[in-house]
Amino acid sequence: MPSTRARVRRSLPGIAIEGMPFIGAGLGLTALTALFSRKAATLPLALTAFTSYFFRDPDRECPADSSILYAAADGHVTMIDEVDEPRFIGGKATRIVTFLSVFDVHINRTPCAGTVQYRDYVQGEFRAAWDGEADIVNERAYIGLETEHGPVLISQIAGLVARRIVTWPVVGEELGAGERFGLIKFGSRTDILVPSGSINVFVKKGQAIKGGLTQIGAWL
């Protein structure tokens, strides 16, 4: 069964709780501005509406096929390659990179069921998420899952606009496939890494995907 940790992170239907301070501040500023000018209040109201849109958290049915690896985020696949991964995979890894624009749902979801065995957070720069060195110089968080098929590492990478990475699960927590595990505020990148030769990749560079819904590969 999926844990309840990520499920209780929402205070309103369809809105991530992390967005509440921004939305509340926007509504307060809109109300204050409206006291002086209703016309001028349209700007903070529009910004508040966009903030609510950014922090949207749609319900999605968690997938049940344990042979499939699912997307960890909404966005577009920008890279599929082979890299050395010493942190958790411990060797050559297949990496699938997803770029999230400010218009994508920013809730991250687990690509498969597993137990959290690794957590780390690295402070760094805030280059554009599509920068070739973003995965080694930008601020980022790692979560490693031990699964029935082997290790899976997920990397949440801050971007040019993103300044806050949120990762909820703790080491030892069991997560179901497609379960919410965090988000990155205002534009970002999410990488999935698995041992080389362990999956048959389904997606292609440039393809639009949705977290917890799009099948990005099948375990071999």
C-alpha positions as CSV (number, residue, x, y, z in Angstrom):
1,M,0.0,0.0,0.0
2,P,1.3,3.5,-0.7
3,S,2.3,5.6,2.3
4,T,0.1,8.5,3.5
5,R,3.0,10.9,3.8
6,A,2.7,12.5,0.4
7,R,-1.1,12.2,0.4
8,V,-1.5,14.6,3.4
9,R,0.6,17.3,1.8
10,R,-2.5,18.9,0.2
11,S,-4.8,21.3,2.1
12,L,-7.2,22.1,-0.7
13,P,-8.5,19.8,-3.5
14,G,-6.1,20.0,-6.4
15,I,-3.6,22.5,-4.9
16,A,-0.3,21.6,-3.3
17,I,0.0,22.9,0.3
18,E,3.4,24.5,-0.6
19,G,1.5,27.0,-2.7
20,M,-0.8,28.2,0.0
21,P,1.6,30.9,1.4
22,F,2.0,32.4,-2.1
23,I,-1.7,32.2,-2.9
24,G,-2.6,33.7,0.5
25,A,-0.2,36.5,0.0
26,G,-1.5,37.2,-3.5
27,L,-5.1,37.3,-2.3
28,G,-4.1,39.7,0.5
29,L,-2.3,42.0,-1.9
30,T,-5.2,41.9,-4.3
31,A,-7.7,42.8,-1.5
32,L,-5.4,45.6,-0.3
33,T,-4.9,47.0,-3.8
34,A,-8.7,46.8,-4.5
35,L,-9.3,49.3,-1.6
36,F,-7.5,51.9,-3.7
37,S,-8.2,50.8,-7.3
38,R,-10.1,47.9,-8.6
39,K,-8.3,48.3,-12.0
40,A,-4.9,48.1,-10.4
41,A,-6.0,45.0,-8.4
42,T,-6.3,43.0,-11.6
43,L,-2.5,42.6,-11.8
44,P,-2.0,40.9,-8.4
45,L,-5.2,38.9,-9.0
46,A,-3.8,37.6,-12.3
47,L,-0.5,36.7,-10.6
48,T,-2.4,34.9,-7.8
49,A,-4.4,33.0,-10.4
50,F,-1.2,31.9,-12.2
51,T,0.3,30.8,-8.9
52,S,-2.7,28.7,-8.2
53,Y,-2.3,27.2,-11.6
54,F,1.4,26.5,-11.1
55,F,0.7,24.7,-7.8
56,R,-2.1,22.6,-9.2
57,D,-2.0,19.0,-8.0
58,P,-4.4,16.8,-10.1
59,D,-5.5,13.4,-8.8
60,R,-4.1,10.6,-10.8
61,E,-4.7,6.9,-10.3
62,C,-1.5,5.1,-9.3
63,P,-0.4,2.6,-11.8
64,A,-0.4,-1.1,-10.9
65,D,1.9,-2.7,-13.5
66,S,5.2,-3.5,-11.6
67,S,7.0,-4.3,-14.9
68,I,6.7,-0.7,-16.1
69,L,8.7,2.4,-15.2
70,Y,6.6,5.6,-15.2
71,A,7.4,9.2,-15.7
72,A,8.4,11.1,-12.5
73,A,7.2,14.5,-13.7
74,D,5.2,16.3,-16.3
75,G,7.2,18.0,-19.1
76,H,9.3,17.1,-22.1
77,V,12.1,14.5,-22.4
78,T,15.2,16.5,-23.2
79,M,17.9,13.8,-22.9
80,I,18.3,10.0,-22.8
81,D,21.9,8.9,-22.3
82,E,24.3,6.7,-20.4
83,V,26.3,8.1,-17.4
84,D,28.4,7.0,-14.5
85,E,26.3,7.1,-11.3
86,P,28.4,6.5,-8.1
87,R,25.9,7.8,-5.6
88,F,23.3,5.0,-5.6
89,I,23.4,3.0,-8.8
90,G,27.1,2.3,-8.3
91,G,28.1,2.2,-12.0
92,K,26.8,2.8,-15.5
93,A,23.2,4.1,-15.6
94,T,20.6,4.9,-18.1
95,R,19.4,8.4,-17.5
96,I,16.0,9.9,-18.7
97,V,15.9,13.7,-18.3
98,T,12.6,15.6,-18.1
99,F,12.4,19.4,-18.3
100,L,9.4,21.1,-16.5
101,S,8.4,24.6,-17.7
102,V,6.5,26.9,-15.5
103,F,3.3,25.7,-17.3
104,D,3.7,22.1,-16.3
105,V,2.4,20.3,-13.2
106,H,5.3,20.4,-10.8
107,I,4.3,17.6,-8.5
108,N,6.9,14.8,-8.7
109,R,5.8,11.1,-8.6
110,T,7.6,7.9,-8.1
111,P,8.4,6.0,-11.3
112,C,7.8,2.6,-9.6
113,A,7.2,1.1,-6.1
114,G,10.1,0.8,-3.8
115,T,11.7,1.6,-0.4
116,V,13.6,4.8,0.1
117,Q,17.2,3.9,0.9
118,Y,19.0,7.1,0.0
119,R,18.5,10.8,0.5
120,D,20.8,13.7,-0.2
121,Y,20.6,17.4,-0.8
122,V,23.4,19.4,-2.6
123,Q,23.5,23.2,-2.6
124,G,24.7,24.8,-5.8
125,E,24.0,27.2,-8.6
126,F,20.8,28.1,-10.4
127,R,21.6,27.8,-14.0
128,A,19.0,27.1,-16.6
129,A,17.7,23.5,-16.1
130,W,18.6,22.6,-19.8
131,D,22.2,23.6,-19.2
132,G,24.6,20.7,-19.9
133,E,26.2,21.0,-16.4
134,A,23.0,21.6,-14.4
135,D,23.1,18.0,-13.0
136,I,26.5,18.6,-11.4
137,V,26.5,22.4,-10.5
138,N,22.9,23.3,-9.7
139,E,21.1,22.9,-6.4
140,R,19.6,19.4,-6.4
141,A,18.0,16.7,-4.3
142,Y,18.4,12.9,-4.6
143,I,16.1,10.1,-3.6
144,G,17.1,6.5,-4.1
145,L,14.6,3.6,-4.2
146,E,15.4,0.0,-3.8
147,T,12.9,-1.9,-5.9
148,E,12.2,-5.5,-6.8
149,H,14.1,-4.8,-10.1
150,G,17.1,-3.0,-8.6
151,P,18.0,0.5,-7.6
152,V,16.3,3.6,-9.0
153,L,17.7,7.1,-8.4
154,I,15.6,10.2,-8.9
155,S,17.3,13.6,-9.1
156,Q,15.3,16.9,-8.6
157,I,17.3,19.7,-10.1
158,A,16.6,23.4,-9.5
159,G,16.6,25.7,-12.5
160,L,17.1,29.4,-13.4
161,V,13.8,30.4,-11.8
162,A,13.3,27.4,-9.4
163,R,14.7,28.2,-5.9
164,R,13.1,25.6,-3.7
165,I,13.2,21.8,-3.9
166,V,10.7,19.9,-1.8
167,T,11.2,16.2,-1.1
168,W,8.9,14.5,1.4
169,P,9.8,10.9,2.0
170,V,12.3,9.7,4.6
171,V,14.8,6.8,4.4
172,G,13.0,3.6,5.2
173,E,9.6,4.7,3.8
174,E,7.8,2.5,1.3
175,L,6.3,4.3,-1.7
176,G,3.9,3.0,-4.3
177,A,4.3,3.6,-8.1
178,G,3.0,7.0,-9.1
179,E,2.9,8.3,-5.6
180,R,3.6,12.0,-4.9
181,F,7.1,12.5,-3.4
182,G,7.8,16.2,-3.8
183,L,7.9,19.2,-6.1
184,I,10.2,21.9,-7.4
185,K,9.0,25.5,-7.3
186,F,8.9,27.5,-10.6
187,G,10.6,25.6,-13.4
188,S,12.9,22.6,-13.0
189,R,14.3,19.3,-14.2
190,T,13.8,15.8,-13.0
191,D,16.1,12.9,-13.9
192,I,15.5,9.1,-13.5
193,L,18.5,6.8,-13.4
194,V,18.5,3.0,-13.5
195,P,21.3,0.5,-14.1
196,S,22.4,0.3,-17.7
197,G,20.7,-2.5,-19.6
198,S,17.9,-2.9,-17.0
199,I,15.1,-1.3,-19.0
200,N,13.7,-1.0,-22.5
201,V,13.2,2.7,-23.0
202,F,9.9,3.7,-24.6
203,V,10.2,7.5,-24.8
204,K,12.1,9.7,-27.2
205,K,13.8,13.0,-26.9
206,G,11.3,15.9,-27.3
207,Q,8.3,13.7,-26.2
208,A,5.7,15.2,-23.8
209,I,5.1,13.1,-20.8
210,K,3.0,13.1,-17.6
211,G,4.1,12.0,-14.2
212,G,2.7,8.7,-13.0
213,L,0.9,8.2,-16.3
214,T,3.4,7.9,-19.2
215,Q,5.2,4.7,-19.5
216,I,8.9,5.6,-20.1
217,G,10.2,2.0,-20.1
218,A,9.8,-1.6,-19.2
219,W,12.1,-3.7,-16.9
220,L,14.0,-6.4,-18.7
